[in-house]
Structure formats: structure tokens, C-alpha cells
């Protein structure tokens, strides 16, 4: 049997790194594996969004800004008022709107992140996978999808068979990945030049009329304007 993949990317003082952010070690497994389950078609996209949002109750919160060397003090979610944990009884009874952490018992006692109010995370720890935006969160989706749409739109522009046609291998009849990469770079540079020239043609330079008209959405009539006059009585 092959081991099931995990999105855990590291750990320190008991805290776990999941998709670029630090979380409580007792975060439920469905929340940890949300993205893997989405890619494996075990959950749908709406469920994935809900699971990603539920991670916030288990996320470590900064107690203060990082110092000059990059070291930062972080609080467990219970200390930050984002969750309730039986290891820290003072955090219980805050309301059912906060998740109740279910820590795993250990013969050596609670982990450091669970015993202490805060832990210090060094700048090297998790730096390879750290993300400034919470993966899958609203801000991440806004930025990622906007950039993805731009990239997909440019790919379609450069794949135009009447222009660069980068999708067709016949436009680069040479062997070797290095040679292919160089020729592809020339094709993309030409696509950039073509797009810039097309934009310049829409500008009015030196008092002359632009060579090309900008694309504007065609104006449409209001819905009520399509009704012949007299067929509908005016609203009282």
C-alpha cells in the first residue's frame, strides 16, 4: 500500500506548516488534506473553499512583528482567542462559534506550542514554502484567478496559428530542449511586440487620429425600451 500524500511541509516546536502557513498540530486531517482531496475529486470546489476557511480557527497568529533578524513570536490559536483547547482550560467556554481543539495524548506531554503561550519561529524555518497570502483564502483567490486569467488569455494570443503559433511544434524544427527554449523565447518576444504595437495603434500621437479603434462594448437599450409603446400600462 502506498502512503497517502500530505500537504504538511514542515514543523517547528510542534506547529505544522500546511501550504505556506503555520497551524495548530491538532488541526483536523480533512482540513490538512483539503487541496489533495480536491485534486483527487474526493470533494468539490465549494467544499474545498469551506475547508480552507475553517483552517483559520487553527492558524497561529503573530504576537509581534518580526525582529531585525527575521525571528517572530507566534501564538497558538487558543491563546489568540481563535479556538478553545483543553490543554489551556482558561480558553474554554468562549462560545460554540470557536472550534474546540482535540489534542492527541502523548506520553511525553503536550508539545511546546501547546505548553507555552508563544513560540519563536526563525526566518529559515518554512521559508521555502511560506506564502504572504493564505492559500485558498479570498485574497489569494482574487489575485491567483486574476493572474491565471491573464496568463491563459496571453497563451491563447500567442497560440494564434496565423501569428506565432507556439502550440505547433512545426514552427520550431530543431531538436533539443535548450534550442526549443531559445526559439520559444523569440516567439514570445514577437508576440509581446505585436501586442504593444497593436496598443500603440489605438493612441492619438502628434495630433493624428489613431490607426486602430479601441474595443468598446456595444451599447444596448434598456429592457423596457424593447416593449412597443402602449402594450404595457405604466406602473402606478
Number of C-alpha atoms within 10 A of each C-alpha: 3 4 5 7 8 14 15 15 16 17 15 17 13 17 24 23 23 24 18 21 20 24 23 25 23 16 20 15 9 14 19 21 19 24 23 17 18 16 12 10 10 12 14 13 14 10 14 22 17 14 18 21 16 15 21 17 22 25 26 25 20 17 17 11 11 16 10 7 8 11 16 18 18 23 22 28 25 29 21 19 15 20 24 27 21 13 15 14 10 12 18 17 11 14 10 10 10 16 20 20 20 14 17 10 9 8 5 6 10 15 16 14 20 25 13 13 17 20 22 16 18 15 14 9 14 20 10 10 13 18 13 8 14 18 19 18 15 14 11 15 15 11 11 14 11 11 12 11 11 11 12 11 12 15 16 13 17 23 17 14 13 7 13 20 20 22 13 11 10 9 14 16 9 12 8 7 9 10 13 14 12 11 17 16 13 12 19 18 14 15 22 15 12 15 14 11 11 14 13 14 15 15 16 12 11 7 7 8 12 14 13 13 11 12 7 6 6 6 6 7 8 8 7 9 9 8 10 8 10 7 7 9 7 7 4 3
